[in-house]
């Protein structure tokens, strides 16, 4: 967005011991800038998939947008199984914690499921609004000052698949933090993709 690159540069020091997840959003920005420099860049919005977005989540006008893709040597059903096993995310991806689905009554996401979780050290309230087994999964995420939609698409390729993840964010907090979040979100999602690849391997 206009003026984003005029924001101050984030320092690359970390605020948590090695191996421990950062305790604040700024800590995540710093850690990702340090540890994943090659991924710590803004996404090209022209890469957005042509699948329709929910109303109000157009990447062309969002404060924050991230697009990542990775080829994975496992069939779509296996990858989808990892994605919907949300209570297992913390053991897979360091930027996810305290995932609770339907007040602890369920362990796997389904269409319409509501869940809470922590990412970037901020608690999110989410609802699954896109659910197409072995093809697509997406949810809303609400936190103070930000509303987001995060979706995953699985494209079969030979004996494996290409996993694509995209997220668009709006709101005053997303706008103020857009310089850091556009970069951090892309770096974090690339890490998530790699964690999924390693898990199914």
LUMPALUM-971139 format. One line per 2 residues: number of its first residue (from 0); their letters; for each residue x, y, z of N, C-alpha, C. Coordinates in Angstrom, 3 decimals. Example, Ala and Ser with C-alpha at 12.3 -4.5 7.8 and 13.67 -1.06 7.14 Angstrom:
residues 2
0> as> 13.190,-5.690,7.800,12.300,-4.500,7.800,13.200,-3.300,7.800  12.850,-2.250,7.080,13.670,-1.060,7.140,12.900,0.030,7.870
This chain:
residues 201
0> xx> 0.836,-1.186,0.000,0.000,0.000,0.000,0.876,1.243,0.000  0.337,2.343,-0.430,1.106,3.572,-0.554,1.708,3.957,0.786
2> xx> 2.998,4.284,0.752,3.671,4.727,1.953,4.222,3.617,2.806  3.985,2.366,2.443,4.438,1.266,3.288,5.944,1.235,3.408
4> xx> 6.656,1.460,2.295,8.100,1.347,2.332,8.767,2.527,3.028  7.999,3.546,3.411,8.572,4.663,4.152,8.548,4.403,5.652
6> xx> 7.969,3.266,6.076,7.922,2.942,7.495,9.326,2.619,7.997  9.577,2.799,9.288,10.908,2.506,9.818,11.251,1.039,9.692
8> xx> 12.515,0.768,9.478,12.977,-0.618,9.372,12.982,-1.266,10.744  12.596,-2.534,10.776,12.555,-3.236,12.048,13.941,-3.773,12.381
10> xx> 14.387,-3.668,13.647,15.672,-4.246,14.005,15.615,-5.757,13.962  16.758,-6.410,13.918,16.778,-7.859,13.751,17.185,-8.590,15.014
12> xx> 17.239,-7.907,16.151,17.498,-8.606,17.406,16.260,-9.399,17.808  16.416,-10.393,18.660,15.286,-11.210,19.098,14.978,-10.906,20.551
14> xx> 13.735,-11.206,20.964,13.363,-10.927,22.347,13.080,-12.200,23.120  13.495,-13.348,22.587,13.266,-14.609,23.280,14.508,-15.476,23.135
16> xx> 14.749,-16.355,24.101,15.907,-17.246,23.999,15.799,-18.149,22.782  16.941,-18.630,22.304,16.940,-19.543,21.160,16.064,-20.742,21.476
18> xx> 15.213,-21.107,20.530,14.348,-22.264,20.707,13.009,-21.942,21.336  12.851,-20.788,21.955,11.578,-20.407,22.563,10.844,-19.460,21.628
20> xx> 9.529,-19.611,21.472,8.801,-18.692,20.593,8.762,-17.296,21.175  8.808,-16.272,20.344,8.694,-14.897,20.843,7.380,-14.694,21.590
22> xx> 7.396,-13.739,22.496,6.230,-13.501,23.355,5.371,-12.335,22.902  5.812,-11.618,21.860,5.074,-10.441,21.393,5.078,-10.420,19.869
24> xx> 4.150,-9.690,19.247,4.200,-9.551,17.787,5.533,-8.990,17.311  6.053,-7.958,18.014,7.330,-7.387,17.602,8.439,-8.425,17.677
26> xx> 8.358,-9.286,18.679,9.345,-10.354,18.777,9.315,-11.281,17.579  8.093,-11.557,17.094,7.983,-12.393,15.897,8.544,-11.660,14.686
28> xx> 8.243,-10.377,14.552,8.779,-9.619,13.415,10.304,-9.679,13.414  10.899,-9.462,14.579,12.359,-9.477,14.690,12.932,-10.857,14.387
30> xx> 12.311,-11.881,14.963,12.826,-13.235,14.787,12.751,-13.669,13.331  11.642,-13.403,12.681,11.488,-13.795,11.283,12.429,-12.997,10.383
32> xx> 12.626,-11.712,10.705,13.564,-10.908,9.920,14.981,-11.465,10.039  15.325,-11.947,11.207,16.666,-12.486,11.431,16.840,-13.875,10.827
34> xx> 15.866,-14.768,11.114,16.036,-16.177,10.783,15.606,-16.551,9.375  14.747,-15.728,8.760,14.217,-16.099,7.452,14.315,-14.912,6.495
36> xx> 15.521,-14.379,6.395,15.730,-13.170,5.600,15.283,-13.347,4.151  15.518,-14.534,3.576,15.141,-14.751,2.185,13.649,-14.718,1.952
38> xx> 12.889,-15.014,2.996,11.428,-15.020,2.890,10.808,-13.728,3.410  11.611,-12.876,4.035,11.076,-11.693,4.695,10.901,-10.553,3.692
40> xx> 9.993,-10.775,2.751,9.681,-9.803,1.709,8.173,-9.791,1.497  7.683,-8.739,0.883,6.254,-8.677,0.575,5.905,-9.625,-0.559
42> xx> 4.681,-10.152,-0.533,4.184,-10.984,-1.617,3.769,-10.133,-2.806  3.924,-10.693,-3.976,3.426,-10.074,-5.202,1.923,-10.328,-5.274
44> xx> 1.120,-9.277,-5.184,-0.335,-9.447,-5.152,-0.899,-9.961,-6.464  -0.138,-9.849,-7.548,-0.630,-10.391,-8.813,-0.631,-11.914,-8.803
46> xx> 0.010,-12.533,-7.820,0.025,-13.988,-7.710,-1.244,-14.545,-7.067  -2.106,-13.677,-6.567,-3.326,-14.134,-5.899,-4.104,-15.086,-6.802
48> xx> -4.545,-16.188,-6.219,-5.314,-17.165,-6.988,-6.631,-16.549,-7.460  -7.146,-17.093,-8.546,-8.375,-16.544,-9.116,-9.634,-17.044,-8.416
50> xx> -9.500,-17.985,-7.493,-10.670,-18.423,-6.731,-11.282,-17.211,-6.017  -12.604,-17.119,-5.999,-13.238,-15.955,-5.363,-12.885,-15.840,-3.882
52> xx> -12.731,-14.599,-3.436,-12.516,-14.322,-2.020,-13.855,-13.979,-1.381  -13.992,-14.176,-0.078,-15.220,-13.738,0.590,-15.366,-12.216,0.448
54> xx> -16.578,-11.706,0.502,-16.774,-10.258,0.424,-15.930,-9.522,1.465  -15.260,-8.471,1.032,-14.460,-7.675,1.940,-13.020,-8.108,2.090
56> xx> -12.613,-9.142,1.360,-11.244,-9.643,1.500,-10.501,-9.647,0.168  -10.593,-8.570,-0.567,-9.900,-8.461,-1.845,-8.420,-8.150,-1.595
58> xx> -7.486,-9.025,-2.030,-6.060,-8.760,-1.810,-5.585,-7.448,-2.418  -6.251,-6.992,-3.473,-5.811,-5.767,-4.133,-5.948,-4.546,-3.236
60> xx> -6.850,-4.605,-2.265,-7.081,-3.446,-1.400,-6.784,-3.722,0.066  -6.333,-4.912,0.400,-6.085,-5.254,1.796,-4.818,-4.579,2.314
62> xx> -4.801,-4.287,3.604,-3.600,-3.713,4.221,-2.455,-4.707,4.204  -2.783,-5.976,4.412,-1.777,-7.040,4.473,-2.205,-8.173,3.561
64> xx> -1.259,-8.694,2.805,-1.536,-9.843,1.946,-0.290,-10.716,1.876  -0.473,-12.018,1.982,0.639,-12.960,1.850,0.229,-14.103,0.934
66> xx> 1.151,-14.504,0.076,0.955,-15.626,-0.842,2.201,-16.487,-0.790  2.017,-17.781,-0.541,3.127,-18.731,-0.508,2.694,-20.027,-1.172
68> xx> 3.645,-20.737,-1.762,3.354,-22.019,-2.396,4.568,-22.927,-2.270  4.313,-24.230,-2.169,5.404,-25.192,-2.034,4.947,-26.538,-2.585
70> xx> 5.803,-27.186,-3.349,5.522,-28.538,-3.825,5.826,-29.527,-2.704  4.905,-30.449,-2.492,5.018,-31.422,-1.405,4.849,-32.824,-1.972
72> xx> 5.708,-33.730,-1.570,5.681,-35.086,-2.105,4.740,-36.006,-1.363  3.502,-35.581,-1.217,2.475,-36.400,-0.569,1.151,-36.093,-1.245
74> xx> 0.236,-37.057,-1.283,-1.050,-36.826,-1.949,-1.905,-35.805,-1.204  -2.843,-35.165,-1.913,-3.688,-34.141,-1.287,-4.386,-34.590,-0.010
76> xx> -4.857,-35.834,0.047,-5.581,-36.290,1.231,-4.702,-36.268,2.473  -3.439,-36.606,2.326,-2.515,-36.603,3.462,-2.260,-35.178,3.929
78> xx> -2.026,-34.274,2.994,-1.767,-32.878,3.341,-3.002,-32.249,3.980  -4.184,-32.520,3.426,-5.404,-31.974,4.008,-5.594,-32.484,5.433
80> xx> -5.240,-33.739,5.665,-5.351,-34.292,7.007,-4.494,-33.557,8.018  -3.308,-33.118,7.604,-2.443,-32.337,8.495,-3.054,-30.963,8.746
82> xx> -3.613,-30.352,7.722,-4.196,-29.015,7.874,-5.382,-29.006,8.831  -6.258,-29.991,8.737,-7.464,-29.966,9.571,-7.205,-30.433,10.999
84> xx> -6.068,-31.068,11.250,-5.740,-31.516,12.614,-5.204,-30.325,13.409  -6.060,-29.345,13.633,-5.624,-28.047,14.163,-5.033,-28.137,15.561
86> xx> -5.528,-29.039,16.402,-4.969,-29.117,17.753,-3.536,-29.632,17.734  -3.091,-30.157,16.596,-1.708,-30.598,16.453,-0.797,-29.517,15.883
88> xx> -1.364,-28.383,15.465,-0.528,-27.326,14.880,0.640,-26.917,15.771  0.449,-26.749,17.091,1.588,-26.306,17.906,2.778,-27.258,17.885
90> xx> 2.540,-28.547,17.646,3.654,-29.493,17.570,4.330,-29.462,16.207  3.709,-28.763,15.278,4.192,-28.715,13.902,4.808,-27.365,13.565
92> xx> 4.155,-26.288,13.991,4.455,-24.927,13.545,4.634,-24.033,14.758  5.804,-23.439,14.949,6.072,-22.703,16.186,5.245,-21.440,16.382
94> xx> 4.598,-20.941,15.333,3.808,-19.717,15.452,2.327,-20.011,15.694  2.033,-21.194,16.195,0.659,-21.553,16.574,0.681,-22.116,17.989
96> xx> -0.269,-21.689,18.796,-0.334,-22.158,20.176,-1.778,-22.159,20.660  -2.035,-22.990,21.645,-3.317,-23.013,22.367,-4.518,-23.090,21.430
98> xx> -4.507,-24.048,20.521,-5.620,-24.224,19.589,-6.734,-24.995,20.286  -7.915,-24.400,20.330,-9.076,-25.035,20.967,-10.239,-24.967,19.983
100> xx> -10.762,-26.140,19.606,-11.864,-26.212,18.642,-13.168,-26.477,19.385  -14.160,-25.640,19.116,-15.495,-25.813,19.706,-15.422,-26.068,21.222
102> xx> -14.734,-25.174,21.936,-14.623,-25.250,23.389,-14.016,-26.565,23.869  -13.108,-27.126,23.069,-12.409,-28.338,23.464,-13.146,-29.618,23.160
104> xx> -14.258,-29.519,22.448,-15.058,-30.709,22.170,-14.586,-31.469,20.941  -13.749,-30.853,20.114,-13.298,-31.488,18.882,-11.796,-31.294,18.716
106> xx> -11.187,-32.108,17.858,-9.745,-32.011,17.612,-9.434,-31.741,16.150  -10.443,-31.854,15.291,-10.226,-31.704,13.850,-11.213,-30.668,13.311
108> xx> -10.733,-29.815,12.427,-11.608,-28.808,11.826,-12.621,-29.445,10.884  -13.785,-28.811,10.797,-14.839,-29.215,9.876,-15.497,-27.943,9.374
110> xx> -16.375,-28.063,8.412,-17.096,-26.897,7.910,-17.862,-26.232,9.041  -17.696,-24.940,9.186,-18.413,-24.188,10.206,-17.813,-24.236,11.596
112> xx> -16.744,-24.990,11.796,-16.147,-25.100,13.124,-15.616,-23.746,13.589  -15.794,-23.474,14.873,-15.228,-22.280,15.483,-14.059,-22.699,16.375
114> xx> -13.004,-21.917,16.338,-11.856,-22.249,17.175,-11.117,-20.986,17.574  -10.388,-21.092,18.681,-9.520,-20.014,19.130,-8.088,-20.525,19.110
116> xx> -7.156,-19.611,18.913,-5.754,-19.997,18.901,-4.904,-18.746,19.015  -3.614,-18.940,19.202,-2.683,-17.825,19.299,-1.677,-17.927,18.167
118> xx> -1.508,-16.834,17.429,-0.473,-16.739,16.409,0.082,-15.319,16.449  1.373,-15.161,16.198,2.052,-13.872,16.380,1.775,-13.330,17.785
120> xx> 1.657,-14.241,18.750,1.448,-13.905,20.160,0.116,-13.188,20.411  -0.818,-13.293,19.482,-2.130,-12.642,19.611,-3.231,-13.698,19.500
122> xx> -4.175,-13.674,20.417,-5.272,-14.641,20.372,-6.243,-14.293,19.248  -6.637,-15.315,18.501,-7.543,-15.164,17.368,-8.834,-15.936,17.631
124> xx> -9.932,-15.393,17.150,-11.204,-16.124,17.124,-11.504,-16.422,15.665  -11.603,-17.701,15.334,-11.708,-18.115,13.935,-12.931,-18.983,13.687
126> xx> -13.342,-18.983,12.420,-14.440,-19.837,11.972,-14.100,-20.377,10.585  -14.261,-21.670,10.403,-13.996,-22.293,9.108,-15.142,-21.953,8.162
128> xx> -14.832,-21.235,7.098,-15.853,-20.830,6.137,-15.599,-21.400,4.744  -14.483,-22.085,4.574,-14.156,-22.759,3.316,-13.695,-24.159,3.668
130> xx> -14.422,-25.160,3.190,-14.091,-26.541,3.532,-14.453,-27.438,2.358  -13.449,-27.840,1.618,-13.614,-28.738,0.482,-12.577,-29.833,0.655
132> xx> -12.952,-31.004,1.190,-11.980,-32.029,1.542,-10.970,-32.320,0.435  -9.705,-32.336,0.843,-8.563,-32.636,-0.026,-8.326,-31.580,-1.096
134> xx> -9.057,-30.455,-1.031,-8.923,-29.401,-2.040,-8.658,-28.037,-1.411  -9.484,-27.622,-0.445,-9.370,-26.258,0.070,-9.861,-26.170,1.513
136> xx> -9.223,-25.275,2.256,-9.596,-25.004,3.639,-9.347,-23.520,3.906  -10.294,-22.861,4.586,-10.094,-21.454,4.900,-10.882,-21.045,6.118
138> xx> -10.373,-20.027,6.816,-11.046,-19.549,8.016,-10.874,-18.045,8.174  -11.818,-17.448,8.879,-11.676,-16.067,9.298,-10.845,-16.042,10.573
140> xx> -10.247,-14.886,10.870,-9.501,-14.716,12.116,-9.708,-13.291,12.591  -10.276,-13.158,13.773,-10.555,-11.845,14.347,-9.728,-11.643,15.605
142> xx> -9.053,-10.516,15.666,-8.322,-10.095,16.848,-8.507,-8.585,16.958  -8.176,-7.975,18.095,-8.409,-6.535,18.241,-7.757,-5.728,17.114
144> xx> -8.585,-5.037,16.337,-8.083,-4.164,15.287,-7.765,-4.823,13.972  -8.005,-6.128,13.866,-7.682,-6.831,12.619,-8.732,-7.901,12.327
146> xx> -9.095,-8.004,11.056,-9.935,-9.108,10.576,-9.218,-9.711,9.379  -9.087,-11.031,9.386,-8.308,-11.706,8.346,-9.077,-12.888,7.787
148> xx> -8.669,-13.285,6.581,-9.134,-14.543,6.005,-7.913,-15.275,5.476  -7.732,-16.511,5.940,-6.588,-17.342,5.576,-7.116,-18.595,4.879
150> xx> -6.582,-18.874,3.689,-7.055,-20.037,2.955,-5.891,-20.847,2.390  -6.166,-22.133,2.204,-5.201,-23.081,1.659,-5.843,-23.775,0.453
152> xx> -5.065,-23.947,-0.604,-5.517,-24.685,-1.779,-4.508,-25.780,-2.093  -5.003,-26.959,-2.398,-4.151,-28.106,-2.690,-4.352,-28.491,-4.151
154> xx> -3.277,-28.433,-4.925,-3.333,-28.729,-6.352,-2.564,-30.021,-6.629  -3.233,-31.099,-7.059,-2.522,-32.359,-7.329,-1.443,-32.181,-8.390
156> xx> -0.294,-32.797,-8.155,0.814,-32.764,-9.117,1.527,-34.097,-9.064  1.334,-34.925,-10.094,1.956,-36.238,-10.109,1.502,-37.037,-8.902
158> xx> 2.484,-37.584,-8.162,2.147,-38.329,-6.957,2.070,-37.456,-5.728  2.264,-36.156,-5.896,2.223,-35.241,-4.764,1.249,-34.113,-5.009
160> xx> 1.585,-32.917,-4.536,0.692,-31.774,-4.714,1.469,-30.480,-4.535  0.839,-29.403,-4.938,1.343,-28.063,-4.668,0.395,-27.441,-3.658
162> xx> 0.945,-27.010,-2.541,0.142,-26.408,-1.485,0.330,-24.898,-1.539  -0.788,-24.188,-1.685,-0.769,-22.731,-1.777,-1.522,-22.175,-0.576
164> xx> -0.962,-21.175,0.070,-1.652,-20.519,1.169,-1.654,-19.015,0.941  -2.789,-18.390,1.243,-2.965,-16.954,1.054,-3.710,-16.376,2.253
166> xx> -3.391,-15.136,2.572,-4.118,-14.457,3.635,-4.233,-12.979,3.314  -5.407,-12.419,3.582,-5.646,-10.983,3.456,-6.127,-10.459,4.798
168> xx> -5.634,-9.275,5.190,-5.996,-8.669,6.470,-6.431,-7.216,6.285  -7.437,-6.832,7.075,-7.929,-5.456,7.103,-7.999,-4.985,8.553
170> xx> -8.248,-3.702,8.741,-8.436,-3.153,10.076,-7.337,-2.180,10.449  -7.588,-1.347,11.465,-6.609,-0.317,11.832,-5.270,-0.866,12.293
172> xx> -5.269,-1.963,13.044,-3.994,-2.532,13.495,-3.229,-3.109,12.316  -3.937,-3.784,11.404,-3.276,-4.303,10.204,-2.694,-3.168,9.377
174> xx> -3.413,-2.052,9.285,-2.920,-0.924,8.495,-1.662,-0.317,9.118  -1.702,-0.094,10.429,-0.549,0.512,11.099,0.674,-0.397,11.015
176> xx> 0.453,-1.709,11.148,1.586,-2.642,11.148,1.886,-3.270,9.805  1.368,-2.677,8.719,1.452,-3.334,7.421,2.889,-3.528,6.934
178> xx> 3.790,-2.595,7.251,5.177,-2.752,6.780,5.768,-4.050,7.304  5.642,-4.298,8.608,6.224,-5.486,9.213,5.385,-6.730,8.925
180> xx> 4.045,-6.570,8.970,3.204,-7.753,8.842,3.225,-8.326,7.441  3.288,-7.486,6.413,3.357,-8.025,5.053,4.575,-8.927,4.885
182> xx> 5.688,-8.556,5.494,6.900,-9.352,5.393,6.878,-10.544,6.343  6.464,-10.299,7.577,6.468,-11.366,8.574,5.486,-12.474,8.238
184> xx> 4.312,-12.100,7.723,3.309,-13.107,7.404,3.802,-14.020,6.292  4.428,-13.444,5.279,4.955,-14.282,4.206,6.042,-15.218,4.732
186> xx> 6.933,-14.698,5.575,7.996,-15.533,6.127,7.426,-16.636,7.018  6.427,-16.294,7.834,5.828,-17.281,8.726,5.090,-18.359,7.954
188> xx> 4.361,-17.970,6.913,3.627,-18.965,6.138,4.563,-19.873,5.353  5.700,-19.335,4.909,6.666,-20.207,4.247,7.207,-21.247,5.225
190> xx> 7.450,-20.815,6.456,7.869,-21.762,7.489,6.792,-22.815,7.726  5.526,-22.406,7.775,4.424,-23.344,7.989,4.381,-24.372,6.862
192> xx> 4.523,-23.918,5.629,4.550,-24.845,4.501,5.682,-25.860,4.648  6.844,-25.381,5.012,7.984,-26.285,5.166,7.776,-27.278,6.295
194> xx> 7.129,-26.830,7.373,6.815,-27.730,8.477,5.844,-28.823,8.050  4.854,-28.457,7.234,3.922,-29.459,6.718,4.655,-30.448,5.813
196> xx> 5.501,-29.937,4.928,6.279,-30.807,4.053,7.118,-31.796,4.865  7.759,-31.297,5.898,8.603,-32.178,6.711,7.763,-33.192,7.482
198> xx> 6.587,-32.790,7.939,5.729,-33.720,8.694,5.258,-34.879,7.799  4.823,-34.579,6.610,4.300,-35.654,5.761,5.426,-36.496,5.154
200> x> 6.655,-35.944,5.148,7.789,-36.720,4.639,8.129,-37.867,5.566
